[in-house]
Amino acid sequence: MKVSYASLLARLTGVMKIKMPRADEATKAFFESILPDDPRVKVRPVFGSVAAFVSGKMFSGVFGNDVSVRLPEGERAQLLKEENASLLEPMPGRALKEYVIMPEAWRGEHKKAKHG
């Protein structure tokens, strides 16, 4: 039986390959529509999805059909009070504490999603 290098490395290190959820086209379109119109904003692929960066720092991204935004503590706490907003948790029990998933209801409210 032939074993790939990646498979062998995963077995030796205990790292399991995780299937990343894919975004649908509507989610990607919404994500891009709320990004600032600024030449410093760069959209790049990240783990099979897309994310937005400024000066090499990610500030927003798509995970599955969720759109998240990186916020300072006060604004993060405020957004988390919104119904259906939550911390981004790409793996169960592993929340990215600076990133909040925007409520899906905001997709119909571009102004609110764009400016919070």
KOLPA-58667 format. One line per field, with one value per atom (N, C-alpha, C): residue number from 0; residue in three letters; atom name; x, y, z. Coordinates in steps of 0.1 Angstrom, whole numbers, plus 2048, in hexadecimal, padded with zeros to 3 digits. Example, Ala and Ser with C-alpha at 12.3 -4.5 7.8 and 13.67 -1.06 7.14 Angstrom:
BEGIN
num 0 0 0 1 1 1
residuo ALA ALA ALA SER SER SER
atomo N CA C N CA C
east 884 87B 884 880 889 881
north 7C7 7D3 7DF 7EA 7F5 800
up 84E 84E 84E 847 847 84F
# end
This chain:
BEGIN
num 0 0 0 1 1 1 2 2 2 3 3 3 4 4 4 5 5 5 6 6 6 7 7 7 8 8 8 9 9 9 10 10 10 11 11 11 12 12 12 13 13 13 14 14 14 15 15 15 16 16 16 17 17 17 18 18 18 19 19 19 20 20 20 21 21 21 22 22 22 23 23 23 24 24 24 25 25 25 26 26 26 27 27 27 28 28 28 29 29 29 30 30 30 31 31 31 32 32 32 33 33 33 34 34 34 35 35 35 36 36 36 37 37 37 38 38 38 39 39 39 40 40 40 41 41 41 42 42 42 43 43 43 44 44 44 45 45 45 46 46 46 47 47 47 48 48 48 49 49 49 50 50 50 51 51 51 52 52 52 53 53 53 54 54 54 55 55 55 56 56 56 57 57 57 58 58 58 59 59 59 60 60 60 61 61 61 62 62 62 63 63 63 64 64 64 65 65 65 66 66 66 67 67 67 68 68 68 69 69 69 70 70 70 71 71 71 72 72 72 73 73 73 74 74 74 75 75 75 76 76 76 77 77 77 78 78 78 79 79 79 80 80 80 81 81 81 82 82 82 83 83 83 84 84 84 85 85 85 86 86 86 87 87 87 88 88 88 89 89 89 90 90 90 91 91 91 92 92 92 93 93 93 94 94 94 95 95 95 96 96 96 97 97 97 98 98 98 99 99 99 100 100 100 101 101 101 102 102 102 103 103 103 104 104 104 105 105 105 106 106 106 107 107 107 108 108 108 109 109 109 110 110 110 111 111 111 112 112 112 113 113 113 114 114 114 115 115 115
residuo MET MET MET LYS LYS LYS VAL VAL VAL SER SER SER TYR TYR TYR ALA ALA ALA SER SER SER LEU LEU LEU LEU LEU LEU ALA ALA ALA ARG ARG ARG LEU LEU LEU THR THR THR GLY GLY GLY VAL VAL VAL MET MET MET LYS LYS LYS ILE ILE ILE LYS LYS LYS MET MET MET PRO PRO PRO ARG ARG ARG ALA ALA ALA ASP ASP ASP GLU GLU GLU ALA ALA ALA THR THR THR LYS LYS LYS ALA ALA ALA PHE PHE PHE PHE PHE PHE GLU GLU GLU SER SER SER ILE ILE ILE LEU LEU LEU PRO PRO PRO ASP ASP ASP ASP ASP ASP PRO PRO PRO ARG ARG ARG VAL VAL VAL LYS LYS LYS VAL VAL VAL ARG ARG ARG PRO PRO PRO VAL VAL VAL PHE PHE PHE GLY GLY GLY SER SER SER VAL VAL VAL ALA ALA ALA ALA ALA ALA PHE PHE PHE VAL VAL VAL SER SER SER GLY GLY GLY LYS LYS LYS MET MET MET PHE PHE PHE SER SER SER GLY GLY GLY VAL VAL VAL PHE PHE PHE GLY GLY GLY ASN ASN ASN ASP ASP ASP VAL VAL VAL SER SER SER VAL VAL VAL ARG ARG ARG LEU LEU LEU PRO PRO PRO GLU GLU GLU GLY GLY GLY GLU GLU GLU ARG ARG ARG ALA ALA ALA GLN GLN GLN LEU LEU LEU LEU LEU LEU LYS LYS LYS GLU GLU GLU GLU GLU GLU ASN ASN ASN ALA ALA ALA SER SER SER LEU LEU LEU LEU LEU LEU GLU GLU GLU PRO PRO PRO MET MET MET PRO PRO PRO GLY GLY GLY ARG ARG ARG ALA ALA ALA LEU LEU LEU LYS LYS LYS GLU GLU GLU TYR TYR TYR VAL VAL VAL ILE ILE ILE MET MET MET PRO PRO PRO GLU GLU GLU ALA ALA ALA TRP TRP TRP ARG ARG ARG GLY GLY GLY GLU GLU GLU HIS HIS HIS LYS LYS LYS LYS LYS LYS ALA ALA ALA LYS LYS LYS HIS HIS HIS GLY GLY GLY
atomo N CA C N CA C N CA C N CA C N CA C N CA C N CA C N CA C N CA C N CA C N CA C N CA C N CA C N CA C N CA C N CA C N CA C N CA C N CA C N CA C N CA C N CA C N CA C N CA C N CA C N CA C N CA C N CA C N CA C N CA C N CA C N CA C N CA C N CA C N CA C N CA C N CA C N CA C N CA C N CA C N CA C N CA C N CA C N CA C N CA C N CA C N CA C N CA C N CA C N CA C N CA C N CA C N CA C N CA C N CA C N CA C N CA C N CA C N CA C N CA C N CA C N CA C N CA C N CA C N CA C N CA C N CA C N CA C N CA C N CA C N CA C N CA C N CA C N CA C N CA C N CA C N CA C N CA C N CA C N CA C N CA C N CA C N CA C N CA C N CA C N CA C N CA C N CA C N CA C N CA C N CA C N CA C N CA C N CA C N CA C N CA C N CA C N CA C N CA C N CA C N CA C N CA C N CA C N CA C N CA C N CA C N CA C N CA C N CA C N CA C N CA C N CA C N CA C N CA C N CA C N CA C
east 808 800 809 806 80D 807 80F 80B 811 809 80E 816 81F 827 81E 814 80B 803 7FF 7F8 801 80D 816 819 81C 81F 813 807 7FB 7FA 7FD 7FD 807 813 81E 81C 816 815 807 7FE 7F1 7E8 7EC 7E4 7DA 7CE 7C4 7C0 7BD 7B9 7AA 7A8 79B 795 789 782 77C 780 77C 76F 765 758 75A 753 754 748 74B 741 739 72D 725 728 724 727 720 714 70D 715 71B 723 72F 736 742 73E 733 72F 72B 724 721 72E 737 744 74B 74D 753 74C 73E 737 738 73C 73D 74B 754 762 764 76D 76F 775 771 776 783 78E 79B 7A6 7AF 7B9 7C2 7C2 7CB 7C5 7B8 7B1 7B4 7B9 7BC 7B4 7AE 7A6 7AF 7B1 7B9 7B3 7B6 7B1 7B8 7B0 7B5 7AD 7B4 7AF 7A2 7A3 798 78D 78E 784 78B 785 78B 78B 795 796 79B 799 79D 7A9 7B3 7BF 7C2 7C8 7CE 7DC 7E6 7F4 7F7 7F2 7F5 7ED 7E5 7DD 7CE 7C9 7BC 7B2 7A8 79D 78F 78E 781 782 779 77A 76D 76E 762 767 75E 760 753 752 746 73D 731 728 727 731 732 73C 739 742 746 753 757 75F 760 768 770 77C 785 782 77F 77C 783 785 78B 781 785 77D 76F 76F 762 758 75C 754 750 759 756 74B 74C 742 734 734 728 721 72A 724 71F 726 722 714 70F 702 6F7 6FB 6F1 6EC 6E0 6DB 6E2 6E6 6ED 6FC 701 70F 717 723 72A 739 741 750 752 75C 760 766 761 767 769 775 777 778 77C 77D 776 76D 766 770 76C 774 781 782 78E 789 783 77E 789 788 791 78A 78F 788 787 78F 78E 785 780 777 769 760 751 74A 742 73A 72E 72C 721 714 70A 6FC 6F8 6F2 6EE 6E3 6DC 6D1 6D7 6E4 6EB 6ED 6EB 6ED 6E4 6D8 6CE 6D0 6DA 6DC 6EB 6EE 6FC 702 6FA 700 704 6FB 6FE 70A 70B 716 723 722 72E 734 72B 72F 72C 725 722 718
north 7F4 800 80C 816 822 82D 834 83E 84B 856 863 869 872 878 880 887 88F 886 87A 871 86B 868 863 86D 87A 885 887 886 888 87D 871 866 868 86C 86D 879 883 88F 890 886 886 891 897 8A1 89A 89D 897 8A2 89D 8A6 8AA 8B7 8BC 8C1 8BD 8C2 8CF 8D9 8E7 8E9 8EF 8F2 8FD 8FB 904 90E 91A 925 924 927 928 935 937 943 94F 94D 958 95E 955 959 961 95C 962 970 971 97E 988 983 98C 991 988 98B 996 994 99E 9AB 9AB 9B7 9C0 9BB 9C3 9C7 9C3 9C7 9D6 9DD 9EB 9EC 9F7 9FA A01 9FA 9FF 9F7 9FD 9F5 9ED 9F0 9E9 9DB 9DA 9CD 9C3 9B8 9AD 9A0 99A 98E 982 979 96D 960 955 948 944 93E 93A 92D 922 915 911 913 910 91A 925 930 93D 948 955 95D 967 970 97D 988 995 999 9A0 9A4 9B3 9B9 9C6 9C5 9C9 9C9 9BB 9B0 9A3 99D 9A5 9A1 99E 992 98F 996 99C 9A3 99D 995 98F 983 97A 96D 966 95B 952 945 93E 930 929 920 91A 926 927 932 93D 93D 947 952 95F 96A 96F 970 975 982 989 996 996 99B 99D 9AB 9AB 9B7 9B9 9C6 9C8 9C4 9C2 9BD 9C3 9D0 9D7 9D5 9D6 9D4 9C5 9BC 9AE 9AB 9B0 9AE 9B3 9BF 9C5 9BC 9B7 9AE 9A1 99C 98F 990 99C 99D 99C 99D 99B 98D 98B 97D 976 96A 960 964 96E 971 968 964 95B 95C 957 956 94C 94F 945 939 92E 921 917 918 90F 900 8FE 8F1 8F1 8E7 8E7 8E9 8F3 8F6 8FF 903 90B 919 921 92E 937 93F 94A 956 95A 963 972 975 983 984 978 978 974 97C 97A 977 96D 96A 974 97A 984 97C 982 97B 97A 96F 96C 976 97B 985 992 995 9A1 9A0 995 993 99C 99E 9A7 9B5 9B8 9C6 9CA 9CC 9CF 9DA 9E5 9F0 9EC 9E4 9E0 9D7 9CD 9C4 9CB 9D5 9DC 9E5 9EB 9F5 9F1 9E5 9E0 9E9
up 800 800 800 7F7 7F6 7FF 807 810 80C 80B 807 813 810 81A 823 81E 827 830 82B 834 83F 83B 845 850 84B 854 85E 859 861 86C 868 871 87C 878 882 88B 886 88F 896 892 898 892 888 881 878 879 870 866 85A 84F 852 852 855 848 845 839 83C 835 837 830 836 830 825 81A 80E 80F 80B 80A 7FD 7FD 7F1 7EA 7DE 7D6 7DC 7E2 7E8 7F4 7FC 808 803 7F9 7F4 7EE 7E7 7E2 7ED 7F7 803 809 80B 812 80A 7FD 7F5 7F4 7F5 7F4 800 80C 818 81B 813 815 812 819 816 808 801 7F4 7F6 7F8 7FB 7F5 7ED 7E6 7F0 7FC 806 80A 807 80B 800 804 7FB 7FF 7F6 7F8 7F3 7FC 7F9 7FD 7F6 7FB 808 811 81E 821 822 825 81D 810 807 807 80E 80E 80A 80E 80C 818 819 824 81F 827 823 82C 827 82E 82B 835 833 83A 832 837 83C 835 839 845 84B 857 852 856 852 85B 855 85D 85B 851 84E 846 847 83F 83E 836 834 838 840 845 843 839 835 830 835 831 83B 844 84E 84A 84D 84A 858 85A 867 865 870 870 87D 87C 888 88E 89B 8A1 8AE 8B3 8C0 8CA 8D7 8E1 8E3 8E4 8E6 8DB 8CE 8C3 8C2 8C5 8C5 8CF 8DB 8E5 8E1 8DA 8D5 8CA 8C1 8B6 8BB 8C6 8CB 8D2 8D5 8DB 8D0 8C3 8B8 8B8 8B4 8B3 8A8 8AA 8A1 89E 8A5 8A4 8AD 8A9 8B2 8AE 8B7 8B4 8A9 8A1 896 89D 89A 8A0 895 88E 883 887 893 899 8A6 8A9 8B6 8C2 8CA 8D6 8D3 8C6 8C2 8BC 8C4 8BF 8BD 8B2 8AF 8B6 8C1 8CA 8C5 8BB 8B5 8A9 8A4 898 89C 897 89A 88D 88D 881 881 876 874 874 87A 879 86A 867 859 855 85E 85B 855 858 853 844 83E 82F 827 82D 826 82A 833 838 835 829 825 82D 82F 837 845 84B 859 859 84F 84E 84B 843 83F 84A 852 85C 86A 86C 879 881
# end
